[in-house]
Amino acid sequence: MSRIYFIDVTNRDGVQTANLGLSKLEKTMINMYLNEMGVFQSEFGFPATRHESFYLQANLELADMGALQPMRLEGWIRAIVDDVEKAFKLVPNIKHLNLSISTSDQMIQGKFLGKKSQEDIVSMMADAAEAARAHGAESIGVNAEDASRTEIDFLIRFGLAAKEHGAQRLRYCDTLGYDNPFTIYESVKALAENIGIPIELHCHGDLGLAVANSLAGAKGAIDGGQDAYINTTVNGIGERAGNADLVATVLAVTKSKGFAEKYRLKKPIDLTKAWKVSRFASYAFGVPIPMNQPGVGANAFAHSSGIHADGVLKDPENYELYSFDEIGRGEPEFVETGSEICSGEYSGISGFRHIMGQMEVSFDNATQAEEILELARYANVASQRPLVEDELLFIAKYPKIAKKLLTLIPE
Ligand SMILES: [Zn+2]
């Protein structure tokens, strides 16, 4: 029986969103949290973009050290040979790639302005896939951008060519959030049946359907005999109205009426980490979690009206579909209301020792404390907000990796 996998794309789609971004340390923390949750793969960045190089290499080193295992780290590039060459030049040990190219007539005409035909698109993609294969890529996914506005016969032809040239997966990108659950089901089922490789669902929320479409698309892939790989982002942060939210999509797959009886995850996702990852992403992006966000919103387990409150007091299952502790909620949170020492780009050693001491981190000697403080200062320069405990602990535990993450050298 085919299964469902999760590929989180916060560190690609999330960070390319207008008005938003993450520092390289923040991206790394997101990868660490996703790995803890049991997410199959993180689309961790842009290997053909120079300022990503040290970050991507550092994260691959964390994986080699076993600190970021077993999650796969995969990079996103355009499906052109030039990007493949650049990716392997800048990040030689990259192992997993997704190659993206537009497939709809709208985009082929509207972006290439009549200079490219459908056949040109297929051959560009095929050449890029072959180049990735020649460089020893262990897995290649091919992304059909604007798949939902692409005629199905061409998508099948495109997918078959991708398979022939070494792609293990086809990403069905509902780039504009145009699909509905009924159309995406039919399209994806046809692709799975006719191409015979696993299908990725990449859904956007322009019509408020990203999670529903992800579920319907996954059903289509599995009914068509193939594994489904759902793309998500933490808190749904992504281009325009955003992507399918990680927590909401996992909840929908595992808790919606009857779905999980037939359509199962390859391996469980630990939602008790949901609260932590959502809160961190909210803080790092500077985007509050909406009050009515599934699972992690302030109101997700709040009741005030008489009938609801009475019902929950008698039995939470009267008005709660799942319990707060499944999402990692329920622990009281400590908020400092008096004097506070926090990290900053101009912090000194005394305040820093105080902060680290509160987390029971001690240093072997003054030189080591100064070294970690210096890295924390640089991390603050990049994030422009006080670092959270996990970031400080990460820097103290992996100073060499942190140094690499904080290194940006323009050409
Ligand atoms: Zn997208």
Residues whose N, C-alpha, C, O or C-beta is under 5 A from the ligand:
A	BS01	ZN	D13
